[in-house]
Amino acid sequence: MKVLLITYYWPPAGGPGVQRWLKFVKYFKGFGVDPIVYIPENPTYPLLDKSLLSEIPEGVTMLKQPIFEPYRFAAIFSKKESKTISKGIIAKTEKQSIIQKLLLYIRGNFFIPDARKFWVKPSVKYLETYISNADIDVIITTGPPHSVHLIGKELKEKLKLKWIADFRDPWTTIGYHDKLKLTKKSLATHKQLEKEVVTTADHITVTSYTTKKEFTALTNRPVSVITNGYDTEIVGEVTLDTEFTISHIGSLLSGRNPEKLWQVLYNLTQENSDFENALKLRLVGAVSKDVLSSIKDAGLSSFLDVKGYVSHKEAIKIQKSSQVLLLIEIDNDQTKCIIPGKLFEYMVSKRPILAVGPKGADISKLIEETNSGKFLEYSEYNEMKKILLTYFKKFQEHKLIADTQGIEKYSRRELTREMSLVLKSL
């Protein structure tokens, strides 16, 4: 069957948003699905990873149309602030500059559902003509940005095609939504658009069980959970670190700041000289000033290794070489639904995971189910200390490894099989 995928993020974009559908496209043909990919011609990506270009399968039809990006004009006020916001790094309200507050207000109330809304009309016009001359069976939209779903909605209404709306993240219940300084009218508009999308699409796919529950309350359309996953990455031989490296891969937003964990780590360095001599806290990716300040205030400056953004392949190498992998989610009911793609890559690395997040988080079930590490809530100081000491003892004995089980169903190939079954059920 022939499907048209409409997505904003595509190589050379970096970050987790691009990988979900890049991997589906990579494996689709093995399940009888012929993908055509529609992307912006001139996007403004906050992160770039040119290494992902090599994963685009040969022969895939690519369609491109120009997009108007307001973020380019936001840079006139402050290039640094606009880039930070586009990465999703938003400071606490009391620490926001006047420029950041202004940009957030404009972003939230003038660009609904998001700043890529200007791509909707020209895309519908172009794709309406293209689809009428092509034998397309299903259209797929993936968000965020959720304006992409509005393209799918209009094409569905005009051409009566089958349509899958894929939500990599929630819409109105995403953790940062309440930081956009929305007026009551703007919030109502977001909720109305969200409902129109989930009640018009023929099928909804989501990445977590909590998000499925939320959308099931909004629509009688079928909602399927197809999580993110891991791929078989060829990165060459990797040597395990000789230091007790605790590595976090990916963005550390202001809310991802487990201060008790930083305090536990510092106290262990004071109580245990071996721990002090071996510890390295490695952060890979964008890190907010709030998080860095908390880590330094806790007394961990001398143990800190901030790498910044690296390519996906380099991130995989760091995961495989680290002693412990740190996964942090914001301590908020709204983030219980977040299952980041890196969790599955952490799992396949066979390094033990230490996850910190909100009570009842979906990630806790997955970590327990696969025996890939430990999940703790932000307040569990004593448990954090106990687990870190257990990991450290095994590290000293050269026996620290995760006995991960049952992760095969989260391989990108197997998840593509699931997605192809959804497509063929329409």
Stockholm file with secondary structure:
# STOCKHOLM 1.0

chainA/1-426         MKVLLITYYWPPAGGPGVQRWLKFVKYFKGFGVDPIVYIPENPTYPLLDKSLLSEIPEGVTMLKQPIFEPYRFAAIFSKKESKTISKGIIAKTEKQSIIQKLLLYIRGNFFIPDARKFWVKPSVKYLETYISNADIDVIITTGPPHSVHLIGKELKEKLKLKWIADFRDPWTTIGYHDKLKLTKKSLATHKQLEKEVVTTADHITVTSYTTKKEFTALTNRPVSVITNGYDTEIVGEVTLDTEFTISHIGSLLSGRNPEKLWQVLYNLTQENSDFENALKLRLVGAVSKDVLSSIKDAGLSSFLDVKGYVSHKEAIKIQKSSQVLLLIEIDNDQTKCIIPGKLFEYMVSKRPILAVGPKGADISKLIEETNSGKFLEYSEYNEMKKILLTYFKKFQEHKLIADTQGIEKYSRRELTREMSLVLKSL
#=GR chainA/1-426 SS CEEEEECSCCTTBCSHHHHHHHHHHHHHGGGTCEEEEEEESSCCCSSBCGGGGGGSCTTCEEEEECCCCTHHHHHHHCHHHHHHHHTTCCCCGGGCCHHHHHHHHHHHHHSSSCTTGGGHHHHHHHHHHHHHTSCCCEEEEEESSTHHHHHHHHHHHHHCCEEEEEESSCSTTSTTGGGSCCCHHHHHHHHHHHHHHHHHSSEEEESSHHHHHHHHTTCSSCEEECCCCBCCCCCCCCCCCSSEEEEEESCBCTTCCCHHHHHHHHHHHHHCHHHHHHEEEEEESCBCHHHHHHHHHTTCGGGEEEEECCCHHHHHHHHHHCSEEEEECCSSGGGTTCCCHHHHHHHHHTCCEEEEECTTCHHHHHHHHHTCEEEEETTCHHHHHHHHHHHHHHHHTTCCCCCCCSCGGGBHHHHHHHHHHHHHHC
#=GC SS_cons         CEEEEECSCCTTBCSHHHHHHHHHHHHHGGGTCEEEEEEESSCCCSSBCGGGGGGSCTTCEEEEECCCCTHHHHHHHCHHHHHHHHTTCCCCGGGCCHHHHHHHHHHHHHSSSCTTGGGHHHHHHHHHHHHHTSCCCEEEEEESSTHHHHHHHHHHHHHCCEEEEEESSCSTTSTTGGGSCCCHHHHHHHHHHHHHHHHHSSEEEESSHHHHHHHHTTCSSCEEECCCCBCCCCCCCCCCCSSEEEEEESCBCTTCCCHHHHHHHHHHHHHCHHHHHHEEEEEESCBCHHHHHHHHHTTCGGGEEEEECCCHHHHHHHHHHCSEEEEECCSSGGGTTCCCHHHHHHHHHTCCEEEEECTTCHHHHHHHHHTCEEEEETTCHHHHHHHHHHHHHHHHTTCCCCCCCSCGGGBHHHHHHHHHHHHHHC
//
